[in-house]
Amino acid sequence: MMYCKVEKMIETMDKVVEKTLHLVTPDSLKYMDSDNLEMLQLCLQLTEELKEVVKTEAEQLDRIEKKLDKLLSATNKIGA
């Protein structure tokens, strides 16, 4: 189902964020201007927001798929 694929994608996103944050050291933060720091914060915020939206959409798609499967099954029983 779609939600399983989304969970795997979110795990990958989390790994990317984790590895990216390891690149940001206290020393690099000292030299980072406010625009770059704000961009980093926005990217992290965007990643979290995207994960929530994708999860919600995947759940909806899975529900729709289950309903369509039931409808197809009922249609096949009627036609048989």
PDB file with one MODEL, atoms N, CA, C and O in Angstrom:
MODEL        1
ATOM      1  N   MET A   1       0.824  -1.182   0.000  1.00  0.00           N
ATOM      2  CA  MET A   1       0.000   0.000   0.000  1.00  0.00           C
ATOM      3  C   MET A   1       0.876   1.257   0.000  1.00  0.00           C
ATOM      4  O   MET A   1       2.076   1.197   0.269  1.00  0.00           O
ATOM      5  N   MET A   2       0.265   2.361  -0.299  1.00  0.00           N
ATOM      6  CA  MET A   2       0.979   3.623  -0.440  1.00  0.00           C
ATOM      7  C   MET A   2       1.635   4.058   0.869  1.00  0.00           C
ATOM      8  O   MET A   2       2.748   4.584   0.855  1.00  0.00           O
ATOM      9  N   TYR A   3       0.968   3.848   1.985  1.00  0.00           N
ATOM     10  CA  TYR A   3       1.502   4.319   3.261  1.00  0.00           C
ATOM     11  C   TYR A   3       2.843   3.659   3.578  1.00  0.00           C
ATOM     12  O   TYR A   3       3.724   4.298   4.154  1.00  0.00           O
ATOM     13  N   CYS A   4       3.004   2.405   3.213  1.00  0.00           N
ATOM     14  CA  CYS A   4       4.283   1.716   3.448  1.00  0.00           C
ATOM     15  C   CYS A   4       5.406   2.378   2.655  1.00  0.00           C
ATOM     16  O   CYS A   4       6.518   2.547   3.154  1.00  0.00           O
ATOM     17  N   LYS A   5       5.098   2.748   1.418  1.00  0.00           N
ATOM     18  CA  LYS A   5       6.097   3.435   0.593  1.00  0.00           C
ATOM     19  C   LYS A   5       6.439   4.798   1.187  1.00  0.00           C
ATOM     20  O   LYS A   5       7.597   5.218   1.172  1.00  0.00           O
ATOM     21  N   VAL A   6       5.442   5.472   1.702  1.00  0.00           N
ATOM     22  CA  VAL A   6       5.654   6.784   2.310  1.00  0.00           C
ATOM     23  C   VAL A   6       6.508   6.656   3.567  1.00  0.00           C
ATOM     24  O   VAL A   6       7.385   7.487   3.805  1.00  0.00           O
ATOM     25  N   GLU A   7       6.264   5.637   4.365  1.00  0.00           N
ATOM     26  CA  GLU A   7       7.080   5.438   5.561  1.00  0.00           C
ATOM     27  C   GLU A   7       8.548   5.265   5.196  1.00  0.00           C
ATOM     28  O   GLU A   7       9.428   5.802   5.869  1.00  0.00           O
ATOM     29  N   LYS A   8       8.809   4.522   4.139  1.00  0.00           N
ATOM     30  CA  LYS A   8      10.190   4.318   3.687  1.00  0.00           C
ATOM     31  C   LYS A   8      10.784   5.643   3.203  1.00  0.00           C
ATOM     32  O   LYS A   8      11.945   5.941   3.484  1.00  0.00           O
ATOM     33  N   MET A   9      10.004   6.428   2.489  1.00  0.00           N
ATOM     34  CA  MET A   9      10.468   7.713   2.008  1.00  0.00           C
ATOM     35  C   MET A   9      10.781   8.647   3.179  1.00  0.00           C
ATOM     36  O   MET A   9      11.776   9.371   3.150  1.00  0.00           O
ATOM     37  N   ILE A  10       9.941   8.630   4.194  1.00  0.00           N
ATOM     38  CA  ILE A  10      10.151   9.483   5.368  1.00  0.00           C
ATOM     39  C   ILE A  10      11.413   9.059   6.116  1.00  0.00           C
ATOM     40  O   ILE A  10      12.151   9.909   6.616  1.00  0.00           O
ATOM     41  N   GLU A  11      11.664   7.769   6.196  1.00  0.00           N
ATOM     42  CA  GLU A  11      12.905   7.301   6.815  1.00  0.00           C
ATOM     43  C   GLU A  11      14.108   7.866   6.075  1.00  0.00           C
ATOM     44  O   GLU A  11      15.081   8.294   6.697  1.00  0.00           O
ATOM     45  N   THR A  12      14.043   7.866   4.742  1.00  0.00           N
ATOM     46  CA  THR A  12      15.129   8.416   3.934  1.00  0.00           C
ATOM     47  C   THR A  12      15.268   9.916   4.168  1.00  0.00           C
ATOM     48  O   THR A  12      16.380  10.429   4.290  1.00  0.00           O
ATOM     49  N   MET A  13      14.142  10.617   4.229  1.00  0.00           N
ATOM     50  CA  MET A  13      14.188  12.057   4.504  1.00  0.00           C
ATOM     51  C   MET A  13      14.839  12.323   5.854  1.00  0.00           C
ATOM     52  O   MET A  13      15.649  13.241   5.985  1.00  0.00           O
ATOM     53  N   ASP A  14      14.492  11.533   6.845  1.00  0.00           N
ATOM     54  CA  ASP A  14      15.074  11.702   8.180  1.00  0.00           C
ATOM     55  C   ASP A  14      16.587  11.473   8.156  1.00  0.00           C
ATOM     56  O   ASP A  14      17.337  12.183   8.826  1.00  0.00           O
ATOM     57  N   LYS A  15      17.030  10.481   7.382  1.00  0.00           N
ATOM     58  CA  LYS A  15      18.470  10.222   7.262  1.00  0.00           C
ATOM     59  C   LYS A  15      19.180  11.399   6.603  1.00  0.00           C
ATOM     60  O   LYS A  15      20.269  11.789   7.024  1.00  0.00           O
ATOM     61  N   VAL A  16      18.563  11.960   5.573  1.00  0.00           N
ATOM     62  CA  VAL A  16      19.158  13.115   4.886  1.00  0.00           C
ATOM     63  C   VAL A  16      19.277  14.293   5.848  1.00  0.00           C
ATOM     64  O   VAL A  16      20.315  14.953   5.900  1.00  0.00           O
ATOM     65  N   VAL A  17      18.228  14.553   6.600  1.00  0.00           N
ATOM     66  CA  VAL A  17      18.248  15.661   7.560  1.00  0.00           C
ATOM     67  C   VAL A  17      19.319  15.402   8.619  1.00  0.00           C
ATOM     68  O   VAL A  17      20.083  16.303   8.967  1.00  0.00           O
ATOM     69  N   GLU A  18      19.373  14.186   9.124  1.00  0.00           N
ATOM     70  CA  GLU A  18      20.355  13.856  10.149  1.00  0.00           C
ATOM     71  C   GLU A  18      21.784  14.069   9.638  1.00  0.00           C
ATOM     72  O   GLU A  18      22.612  14.667  10.325  1.00  0.00           O
ATOM     73  N   LYS A  19      22.061  13.577   8.437  1.00  0.00           N
ATOM     74  CA  LYS A  19      23.407  13.732   7.877  1.00  0.00           C
ATOM     75  C   LYS A  19      23.710  15.195   7.576  1.00  0.00           C
ATOM     76  O   LYS A  19      24.847  15.640   7.737  1.00  0.00           O
ATOM     77  N   THR A  20      22.714  15.935   7.146  1.00  0.00           N
ATOM     78  CA  THR A  20      22.907  17.360   6.875  1.00  0.00           C
ATOM     79  C   THR A  20      23.229  18.108   8.159  1.00  0.00           C
ATOM     80  O   THR A  20      24.103  18.974   8.184  1.00  0.00           O
ATOM     81  N   LEU A  21      22.520  17.767   9.217  1.00  0.00           N
ATOM     82  CA  LEU A  21      22.768  18.444  10.486  1.00  0.00           C
ATOM     83  C   LEU A  21      24.152  18.129  11.048  1.00  0.00           C
ATOM     84  O   LEU A  21      24.721  18.931  11.788  1.00  0.00           O
ATOM     85  N   HIS A  22      24.695  16.958  10.696  1.00  0.00           N
ATOM     86  CA  HIS A  22      26.052  16.632  11.135  1.00  0.00           C
ATOM     87  C   HIS A  22      27.082  17.516  10.432  1.00  0.00           C
ATOM     88  O   HIS A  22      28.183  17.721  10.942  1.00  0.00           O
ATOM     89  N   LEU A  23      26.723  18.031   9.275  1.00  0.00           N
ATOM     90  CA  LEU A  23      27.627  18.919   8.542  1.00  0.00           C
ATOM     91  C   LEU A  23      27.682  20.314   9.162  1.00  0.00           C
ATOM     92  O   LEU A  23      28.645  21.060   8.985  1.00  0.00           O
ATOM     93  N   VAL A  24      26.615  20.641   9.898  1.00  0.00           N
ATOM     94  CA  VAL A  24      26.554  21.954  10.534  1.00  0.00           C
ATOM     95  C   VAL A  24      27.193  21.839  11.914  1.00  0.00           C
ATOM     96  O   VAL A  24      26.657  21.192  12.813  1.00  0.00           O
ATOM     97  N   THR A  25      28.324  22.466  12.056  1.00  0.00           N
ATOM     98  CA  THR A  25      29.057  22.433  13.321  1.00  0.00           C
ATOM     99  C   THR A  25      28.938  23.792  14.014  1.00  0.00           C
ATOM    100  O   THR A  25      28.544  24.778  13.390  1.00  0.00           O
ATOM    101  N   PRO A  26      29.272  23.839  15.279  1.00  0.00           N
ATOM    102  CA  PRO A  26      29.255  25.147  15.957  1.00  0.00           C
ATOM    103  C   PRO A  26      30.140  26.180  15.243  1.00  0.00           C
ATOM    104  O   PRO A  26      29.795  27.360  15.172  1.00  0.00           O
ATOM    105  N   ASP A  27      31.274  25.725  14.722  1.00  0.00           N
ATOM    106  CA  ASP A  27      32.149  26.648  13.996  1.00  0.00           C
ATOM    107  C   ASP A  27      31.504  27.163  12.721  1.00  0.00           C
ATOM    108  O   ASP A  27      31.608  28.346  12.395  1.00  0.00           O
ATOM    109  N   SER A  28      30.832  26.261  11.994  1.00  0.00           N
ATOM    110  CA  SER A  28      30.189  26.709  10.751  1.00  0.00           C
ATOM    111  C   SER A  28      29.029  27.658  11.043  1.00  0.00           C
ATOM    112  O   SER A  28      28.742  28.560  10.256  1.00  0.00           O
ATOM    113  N   LEU A  29      28.370  27.448  12.171  1.00  0.00           N
ATOM    114  CA  LEU A  29      27.283  28.354  12.548  1.00  0.00           C
ATOM    115  C   LEU A  29      27.799  29.763  12.854  1.00  0.00           C
ATOM    116  O   LEU A  29      27.115  30.752  12.592  1.00  0.00           O
ATOM    117  N   LYS A  30      29.000  29.842  13.404  1.00  0.00           N
ATOM    118  CA  LYS A  30      29.582  31.153  13.694  1.00  0.00           C
ATOM    119  C   LYS A  30      29.730  31.989  12.432  1.00  0.00           C
ATOM    120  O   LYS A  30      29.544  33.206  12.450  1.00  0.00           O
ATOM    121  N   TYR A  31      30.065  31.320  11.345  1.00  0.00           N
ATOM    122  CA  TYR A  31      30.354  32.030  10.101  1.00  0.00           C
ATOM    123  C   TYR A  31      29.166  32.092   9.144  1.00  0.00           C
ATOM    124  O   TYR A  31      29.245  32.701   8.077  1.00  0.00           O
ATOM    125  N   MET A  32      28.090  31.468   9.531  1.00  0.00           N
ATOM    126  CA  MET A  32      26.909  31.452   8.673  1.00  0.00           C
ATOM    127  C   MET A  32      26.141  32.761   8.855  1.00  0.00           C
ATOM    128  O   MET A  32      25.853  33.179   9.976  1.00  0.00           O
ATOM    129  N   ASP A  33      25.816  33.398   7.728  1.00  0.00           N
ATOM    130  CA  ASP A  33      25.052  34.641   7.864  1.00  0.00           C
ATOM    131  C   ASP A  33      23.589  34.318   8.158  1.00  0.00           C
ATOM    132  O   ASP A  33      23.157  33.173   8.023  1.00  0.00           O
ATOM    133  N   SER A  34      22.850  35.315   8.551  1.00  0.00           N
ATOM    134  CA  SER A  34      21.472  35.110   8.991  1.00  0.00           C
ATOM    135  C   SER A  34      20.587  34.566   7.873  1.00  0.00           C
ATOM    136  O   SER A  34      19.664  33.796   8.140  1.00  0.00           O
ATOM    137  N   ASP A  35      20.853  34.953   6.625  1.00  0.00           N
ATOM    138  CA  ASP A  35      20.055  34.434   5.502  1.00  0.00           C
ATOM    139  C   ASP A  35      20.247  32.933   5.333  1.00  0.00           C
ATOM    140  O   ASP A  35      19.282  32.201   5.111  1.00  0.00           O
ATOM    141  N   ASN A  36      21.480  32.478   5.435  1.00  0.00           N
ATOM    142  CA  ASN A  36      21.751  31.044   5.294  1.00  0.00           C
ATOM    143  C   ASN A  36      21.185  30.259   6.472  1.00  0.00           C
ATOM    144  O   ASN A  36      20.665  29.156   6.300  1.00  0.00           O
ATOM    145  N   LEU A  37      21.286  30.821   7.643  1.00  0.00           N
ATOM    146  CA  LEU A  37      20.725  30.158   8.814  1.00  0.00           C
ATOM    147  C   LEU A  37      19.201  30.061   8.695  1.00  0.00           C
ATOM    148  O   LEU A  37      18.609  29.029   9.012  1.00  0.00           O
ATOM    149  N   GLU A  38      18.587  31.135   8.241  1.00  0.00           N
ATOM    150  CA  GLU A  38      17.137  31.118   8.046  1.00  0.00           C
ATOM    151  C   GLU A  38      16.749  30.094   6.983  1.00  0.00           C
ATOM    152  O   GLU A  38      15.749  29.393   7.135  1.00  0.00           O
ATOM    153  N   MET A  39      17.530  30.003   5.910  1.00  0.00           N
ATOM    154  CA  MET A  39      17.243  29.032   4.853  1.00  0.00           C
ATOM    155  C   MET A  39      17.340  27.609   5.391  1.00  0.00           C
ATOM    156  O   MET A  39      16.512  26.761   5.056  1.00  0.00           O
ATOM    157  N   LEU A  40      18.337  27.344   6.214  1.00  0.00           N
ATOM    158  CA  LEU A  40      18.475  26.020   6.824  1.00  0.00           C
ATOM    159  C   LEU A  40      17.264  25.705   7.695  1.00  0.00           C
ATOM    160  O   LEU A  40      16.731  24.597   7.636  1.00  0.00           O
ATOM    161  N   GLN A  41      16.833  26.655   8.489  1.00  0.00           N
ATOM    162  CA  GLN A  41      15.662  26.464   9.346  1.00  0.00           C
ATOM    163  C   GLN A  41      14.403  26.219   8.506  1.00  0.00           C
ATOM    164  O   GLN A  41      13.586  25.359   8.836  1.00  0.00           O
ATOM    165  N   LEU A  42      14.258  26.978   7.429  1.00  0.00           N
ATOM    166  CA  LEU A  42      13.087  26.795   6.562  1.00  0.00           C
ATOM    167  C   LEU A  42      13.104  25.430   5.888  1.00  0.00           C
ATOM    168  O   LEU A  42      12.056  24.805   5.728  1.00  0.00           O
ATOM    169  N   CYS A  43      14.270  24.971   5.496  1.00  0.00           N
ATOM    170  CA  CYS A  43      14.370  23.640   4.874  1.00  0.00           C
ATOM    171  C   CYS A  43      13.960  22.548   5.855  1.00  0.00           C
ATOM    172  O   CYS A  43      13.262  21.602   5.490  1.00  0.00           O
ATOM    173  N   LEU A  44      14.399  22.688   7.095  1.00  0.00           N
ATOM    174  CA  LEU A  44      14.021  21.707   8.113  1.00  0.00           C
ATOM    175  C   LEU A  44      12.519  21.752   8.380  1.00  0.00           C
ATOM    176  O   LEU A  44      11.872  20.714   8.518  1.00  0.00           O
ATOM    177  N   GLN A  45      11.977  22.953   8.450  1.00  0.00           N
ATOM    178  CA  GLN A  45      10.536  23.111   8.661  1.00  0.00           C
ATOM    179  C   GLN A  45       9.755  22.529   7.481  1.00  0.00           C
ATOM    180  O   GLN A  45       8.758  21.834   7.676  1.00  0.00           O
ATOM    181  N   LEU A  46      10.201  22.809   6.283  1.00  0.00           N
ATOM    182  CA  LEU A  46       9.544  22.293   5.085  1.00  0.00           C
ATOM    183  C   LEU A  46       9.556  20.773   5.065  1.00  0.00           C
ATOM    184  O   LEU A  46       8.561  20.144   4.705  1.00  0.00           O
ATOM    185  N   THR A  47      10.670  20.191   5.448  1.00  0.00           N
ATOM    186  CA  THR A  47      10.775  18.726   5.480  1.00  0.00           C
ATOM    187  C   THR A  47       9.738  18.136   6.422  1.00  0.00           C
ATOM    188  O   THR A  47       9.074  17.158   6.079  1.00  0.00           O
ATOM    189  N   GLU A  48       9.595  18.713   7.597  1.00  0.00           N
ATOM    190  CA  GLU A  48       8.613  18.215   8.562  1.00  0.00           C
ATOM    191  C   GLU A  48       7.192  18.387   8.044  1.00  0.00           C
ATOM    192  O   GLU A  48       6.364  17.489   8.194  1.00  0.00           O
ATOM    193  N   GLU A  49       6.905  19.527   7.440  1.00  0.00           N
ATOM    194  CA  GLU A  49       5.562  19.769   6.905  1.00  0.00           C
ATOM    195  C   GLU A  49       5.247  18.816   5.748  1.00  0.00           C
ATOM    196  O   GLU A  49       4.132  18.302   5.648  1.00  0.00           O
ATOM    197  N   LEU A  50       6.224  18.585   4.884  1.00  0.00           N
ATOM    198  CA  LEU A  50       6.014  17.659   3.772  1.00  0.00           C
ATOM    199  C   LEU A  50       5.727  16.250   4.267  1.00  0.00           C
ATOM    200  O   LEU A  50       4.882  15.550   3.708  1.00  0.00           O
ATOM    201  N   LYS A  51       6.427  15.836   5.307  1.00  0.00           N
ATOM    202  CA  LYS A  51       6.191  14.492   5.844  1.00  0.00           C
ATOM    203  C   LYS A  51       4.752  14.345   6.304  1.00  0.00           C
ATOM    204  O   LYS A  51       4.125  13.317   6.048  1.00  0.00           O
ATOM    205  N   GLU A  52       4.222  15.346   6.972  1.00  0.00           N
ATOM    206  CA  GLU A  52       2.843  15.278   7.454  1.00  0.00           C
ATOM    207  C   GLU A  52       1.850  15.237   6.293  1.00  0.00           C
ATOM    208  O   GLU A  52       0.903  14.451   6.312  1.00  0.00           O
ATOM    209  N   VAL A  53       2.063  16.075   5.292  1.00  0.00           N
ATOM    210  CA  VAL A  53       1.152  16.106   4.142  1.00  0.00           C
ATOM    211  C   VAL A  53       1.185  14.775   3.401  1.00  0.00           C
ATOM    212  O   VAL A  53       0.139  14.234   3.040  1.00  0.00           O
ATOM    213  N   VAL A  54       2.372  14.254   3.177  1.00  0.00           N
ATOM    214  CA  VAL A  54       2.504  13.004   2.428  1.00  0.00           C
ATOM    215  C   VAL A  54       1.873  11.850   3.200  1.00  0.00           C
ATOM    216  O   VAL A  54       1.225  10.989   2.605  1.00  0.00           O
ATOM    217  N   LYS A  55       2.055  11.825   4.512  1.00  0.00           N
ATOM    218  CA  LYS A  55       1.422  10.776   5.330  1.00  0.00           C
ATOM    219  C   LYS A  55      -0.099  10.841   5.196  1.00  0.00           C
ATOM    220  O   LYS A  55      -0.758   9.822   4.994  1.00  0.00           O
ATOM    221  N   THR A  56      -0.640  12.038   5.311  1.00  0.00           N
ATOM    222  CA  THR A  56      -2.093  12.218   5.237  1.00  0.00           C
ATOM    223  C   THR A  56      -2.623  11.764   3.880  1.00  0.00           C
ATOM    224  O   THR A  56      -3.620  11.045   3.804  1.00  0.00           O
ATOM    225  N   GLU A  57      -1.957  12.182   2.818  1.00  0.00           N
ATOM    226  CA  GLU A  57      -2.393  11.802   1.478  1.00  0.00           C
ATOM    227  C   GLU A  57      -2.282  10.290   1.253  1.00  0.00           C
ATOM    228  O   GLU A  57      -3.149   9.690   0.618  1.00  0.00           O
ATOM    229  N   ALA A  58      -1.235   9.689   1.765  1.00  0.00           N
ATOM    230  CA  ALA A  58      -1.065   8.245   1.617  1.00  0.00           C
ATOM    231  C   ALA A  58      -2.161   7.490   2.359  1.00  0.00           C
ATOM    232  O   ALA A  58      -2.676   6.489   1.860  1.00  0.00           O
ATOM    233  N   GLU A  59      -2.517   7.964   3.541  1.00  0.00           N
ATOM    234  CA  GLU A  59      -3.605   7.337   4.290  1.00  0.00           C
ATOM    235  C   GLU A  59      -4.918   7.429   3.510  1.00  0.00           C
ATOM    236  O   GLU A  59      -5.681   6.465   3.447  1.00  0.00           O
ATOM    237  N   GLN A  60      -5.171   8.592   2.921  1.00  0.00           N
ATOM    238  CA  GLN A  60      -6.399   8.763   2.128  1.00  0.00           C
ATOM    239  C   GLN A  60      -6.392   7.836   0.918  1.00  0.00           C
ATOM    240  O   GLN A  60      -7.403   7.205   0.611  1.00  0.00           O
ATOM    241  N   LEU A  61      -5.267   7.752   0.239  1.00  0.00           N
ATOM    242  CA  LEU A  61      -5.178   6.866  -0.925  1.00  0.00           C
ATOM    243  C   LEU A  61      -5.395   5.409  -0.529  1.00  0.00           C
ATOM    244  O   LEU A  61      -6.061   4.661  -1.244  1.00  0.00           O
ATOM    245  N   ASP A  62      -4.842   5.012   0.592  1.00  0.00           N
ATOM    246  CA  ASP A  62      -5.032   3.637   1.051  1.00  0.00           C
ATOM    247  C   ASP A  62      -6.501   3.359   1.367  1.00  0.00           C
ATOM    248  O   ASP A  62      -7.015   2.287   1.047  1.00  0.00           O
ATOM    249  N   ARG A  63      -7.181   4.331   1.998  1.00  0.00           N
ATOM    250  CA  ARG A  63      -8.612   4.156   2.280  1.00  0.00           C
ATOM    251  C   ARG A  63      -9.410   4.044   0.986  1.00  0.00           C
ATOM    252  O   ARG A  63     -10.304   3.205   0.873  1.00  0.00           O
ATOM    253  N   ILE A  64      -9.091   4.878   0.026  1.00  0.00           N
ATOM    254  CA  ILE A  64      -9.792   4.837  -1.269  1.00  0.00           C
ATOM    255  C   ILE A  64      -9.535   3.502  -1.951  1.00  0.00           C
ATOM    256  O   ILE A  64     -10.452   2.901  -2.511  1.00  0.00           O
ATOM    257  N   GLU A  65      -8.294   3.038  -1.906  1.00  0.00           N
ATOM    258  CA  GLU A  65      -7.958   1.759  -2.533  1.00  0.00           C
ATOM    259  C   GLU A  65      -8.752   0.612  -1.905  1.00  0.00           C
ATOM    260  O   GLU A  65      -9.239  -0.268  -2.615  1.00  0.00           O
ATOM    261  N   LYS A  66      -8.882   0.622  -0.577  1.00  0.00           N
ATOM    262  CA  LYS A  66      -9.654  -0.429   0.104  1.00  0.00           C
ATOM    263  C   LYS A  66     -11.123  -0.389  -0.322  1.00  0.00           C
ATOM    264  O   LYS A  66     -11.740  -1.427  -0.561  1.00  0.00           O
ATOM    265  N   LYS A  67     -11.672   0.827  -0.413  1.00  0.00           N
ATOM    266  CA  LYS A  67     -13.074   0.958  -0.834  1.00  0.00           C
ATOM    267  C   LYS A  67     -13.258   0.479  -2.265  1.00  0.00           C
ATOM    268  O   LYS A  67     -14.248  -0.184  -2.574  1.00  0.00           O
ATOM    269  N   LEU A  68     -12.317   0.807  -3.137  1.00  0.00           N
ATOM    270  CA  LEU A  68     -12.408   0.357  -4.525  1.00  0.00           C
ATOM    271  C   LEU A  68     -12.286  -1.162  -4.621  1.00  0.00           C
ATOM    272  O   LEU A  68     -12.964  -1.797  -5.429  1.00  0.00           O
ATOM    273  N   ASP A  69     -11.419  -1.737  -3.794  1.00  0.00           N
ATOM    274  CA  ASP A  69     -11.293  -3.199  -3.777  1.00  0.00           C
ATOM    275  C   ASP A  69     -12.597  -3.859  -3.353  1.00  0.00           C
ATOM    276  O   ASP A  69     -13.012  -4.860  -3.937  1.00  0.00           O
ATOM    277  N   LYS A  70     -13.250  -3.290  -2.323  1.00  0.00           N
ATOM    278  CA  LYS A  70     -14.543  -3.828  -1.880  1.00  0.00           C
ATOM    279  C   LYS A  70     -15.593  -3.689  -2.969  1.00  0.00           C
ATOM    280  O   LYS A  70     -16.381  -4.607  -3.200  1.00  0.00           O
ATOM    281  N   LEU A  71     -15.606  -2.549  -3.635  1.00  0.00           N
ATOM    282  CA  LEU A  71     -16.558  -2.315  -4.708  1.00  0.00           C
ATOM    283  C   LEU A  71     -16.335  -3.283  -5.863  1.00  0.00           C
ATOM    284  O   LEU A  71     -17.291  -3.832  -6.411  1.00  0.00           O
ATOM    285  N   LEU A  72     -15.096  -3.489  -6.227  1.00  0.00           N
ATOM    286  CA  LEU A  72     -14.766  -4.442  -7.297  1.00  0.00           C
ATOM    287  C   LEU A  72     -15.176  -5.854  -6.913  1.00  0.00           C
ATOM    288  O   LEU A  72     -15.720  -6.599  -7.727  1.00  0.00           O
ATOM    289  N   SER A  73     -14.906  -6.212  -5.659  1.00  0.00           N
ATOM    290  CA  SER A  73     -15.288  -7.546  -5.189  1.00  0.00           C
ATOM    291  C   SER A  73     -16.801  -7.726  -5.245  1.00  0.00           C
ATOM    292  O   SER A  73     -17.287  -8.767  -5.686  1.00  0.00           O
ATOM    293  N   ALA A  74     -17.538  -6.728  -4.805  1.00  0.00           N
ATOM    294  CA  ALA A  74     -19.004  -6.811  -4.828  1.00  0.00           C
ATOM    295  C   ALA A  74     -19.506  -6.871  -6.269  1.00  0.00           C
ATOM    296  O   ALA A  74     -20.441  -7.613  -6.571  1.00  0.00           O
ATOM    297  N   THR A  75     -18.896  -6.099  -7.149  1.00  0.00           N
ATOM    298  CA  THR A  75     -19.293  -6.102  -8.556  1.00  0.00           C
ATOM    299  C   THR A  75     -19.036  -7.466  -9.181  1.00  0.00           C
ATOM    300  O   THR A  75     -19.851  -7.961  -9.960  1.00  0.00           O
ATOM    301  N   ASN A  76     -17.909  -8.070  -8.840  1.00  0.00           N
ATOM    302  CA  ASN A  76     -17.578  -9.406  -9.374  1.00  0.00           C
ATOM    303  C   ASN A  76     -18.559 -10.455  -8.876  1.00  0.00           C
ATOM    304  O   ASN A  76     -18.907 -11.376  -9.615  1.00  0.00           O
ATOM    305  N   LYS A  77     -19.012 -10.328  -7.624  1.00  0.00           N
ATOM    306  CA  LYS A  77     -19.960 -11.301  -7.074  1.00  0.00           C
ATOM    307  C   LYS A  77     -21.313 -11.167  -7.775  1.00  0.00           C
ATOM    308  O   LYS A  77     -21.987 -12.165  -8.030  1.00  0.00           O
ATOM    309  N   ILE A  78     -21.701  -9.943  -8.080  1.00  0.00           N
ATOM    310  CA  ILE A  78     -22.960  -9.724  -8.765  1.00  0.00           C
ATOM    311  C   ILE A  78     -22.903 -10.263 -10.187  1.00  0.00           C
ATOM    312  O   ILE A  78     -23.867 -10.846 -10.683  1.00  0.00           O
ATOM    313  N   GLY A  79     -21.756 -10.061 -10.839  1.00  0.00           N
ATOM    314  CA  GLY A  79     -21.595 -10.500 -12.227  1.00  0.00           C
ATOM    315  C   GLY A  79     -21.384 -11.976 -12.373  1.00  0.00           C
ATOM    316  O   GLY A  79     -21.545 -12.515 -13.468  1.00  0.00           O
ATOM    317  N   ALA A  80     -21.025 -12.655 -11.293  1.00  0.00           N
ATOM    318  CA  ALA A  80     -20.732 -14.092 -11.389  1.00  0.00           C
ATOM    319  C   ALA A  80     -21.960 -14.955 -11.385  1.00  0.00           C
ATOM    320  O   ALA A  80     -21.855 -16.179 -11.460  1.00  0.00           O
TER     321      ALA A  80
ENDMDL
END
